[in-house]
């Protein structure tokens, strides 16, 4: 019985850490800071955004009324874990436009920056997953298929020859 209680406490604490995140707007300021701590993880993320004319960004896909005149794009992401600056591959964020919110989900050994964007069938959620050592994966989810990623990029540790 004692082991069951300990297991439930551990499971509940991991679930709480993963769910205890507040979404922050990416449209109110060109710089959004997200800072959270979990046992063994201190994470600081700065998301830099800027507004651009949607027509110039997406070209012929632009139709009056379907997209806003201006859209917010992710220009850069800086990531610090336990005081160490981490490399965030540009392919993890450079194609994201019409972004509006971000949040940080933490567990004991890993974390994910989640960015929300789009509208209706154009909406998306991107999870940039990392741990204490590096960025590991980017997964893009669409509303039509929210349980499985529509796109996935895996990042590997560089090896020396």
N, C-alpha and C positions, 0 to 999 in steps of 0.2 A: 504494500500500500504506500509506503514511504517513497519507493522508486517511482510509482505512478504520479504522486504529487510533484516530485522533483521534475519529472518529464513534462508534466503539464505546465509548470512554472517556466521551464526553458522554452517550450513551444510558444506559450503566450507572450513571453518577453521578446522572442524573435519576431512574432507576428506584429506586436505593438511597434517595434522599431521600424519594421518595413512599412507599416501603415501610417506612422506618425510623421507625416510631412505636410507642409502647407504649400499650396501653389502660390507662386509669385508671378506678377504680371511682367511681361517682357516689353510692354508697349508704353509704360509710364516714363521710362528713363532709358538712355542709351546704354547704361550699365546696371546690371542686376546682380546682386551678391546673394548667394545662398550659402549658409553656414550651418552645419549640423555635426553632432557628435554621437557616437555609439561606443560601447566598450571596444577599445582597440582601434577605433577609427575617428579621426578628426578631419573633417572635410570642409574645404572652402572652395567654392566655385564662383567665378565671375563670368557672366554671359554678356558679351558686348553685341549690341544690335544697332541697326540703323534703318531708316525708312527710305524706300526707293519707289519710283513710279512702277506700278505693276506692269503696265504696257511695255516698258523697256526691258523688264525682267523676263516676261514669258512670251513676248512677241505676238504671233498670230493666234495663240490660245486665248488672248484677252478679248472679252466681249463685255460691252457696257452692261452693267447690272449683275454680271456673274462674279466679278471680282471687285474688290475695293480699288479705288484710284491709287492709293498708296498702300504699300505692304511693308511689314517689318521682316528683315532678314537677320540671320545670325552671322555676325562678322567674325567673332572669335570666342573661344571658350578657354579660360585658364582654370586649371585644376590643381589644387594643393591637397595632398593627403598626408596627415601626420607631419606637417611642416615641410614636406618634400614636393617640389614642383614636378608635375607629371606632364608628359607629352600627350596632347590630344590630337589625333590625326585629323587633318582638315576634312577628309572624306566623311568624318562623323557628323559634320554640321554644315558644310559649305553649300549644300543644295537645299537647305531648309528656308522656306519663305512663308509668309503669312502666319508667322509664329505669334502666339499671344500669352502663353503661360509656361512655367517650368517648375519642377519640384525635384526634391532629392529623396530617394528611398534608400534607407540603410538597413543592413542586417549586420550580424556580428563580424563577418569577414568580407563582405562585398557591398557595393553600392551601385546605384544607377541614377543618372541625371535623366529625367523624363521631360521632354519638350512636347508641348501641344500646339497644333496649328491647323490652318485651313478652316473650312466651314462645310457642313453638309457632307455630300459624297467626296468633297475635296479635303475633308479633314484627315488628320493623322496624329499618331503618337509615336515619338521616337524615344527609345531607351538606349542610352549610352552607358554601358556597364563597365565597371572597373573594380579593382581591389587595391590593396596596399602597394602593389608593384607597378600596375599598368592598366591602360584601357584595354578591355578584352573583346568587346562586342558592341555593335550597333544594330539594333533591330527596329524596323519601321512597321507599324501596325496601321491598318486601315479599318474604318468602321464596318465594312462589309465582311471582314474576316478578323475579328479582334482577338481571337484566341491564339492564332498562329501568325508569325511575322509575314508580311508581304515581301519584305526584303530583309536580308541579313548580311552583315559584314563582320568577319572575324579578324581580330588583330593579334598577331603573334609576336613573341619576344624576338628582338633582333639577335642573330647568332653571329659569332665571330669565326672567321675561317682560320 
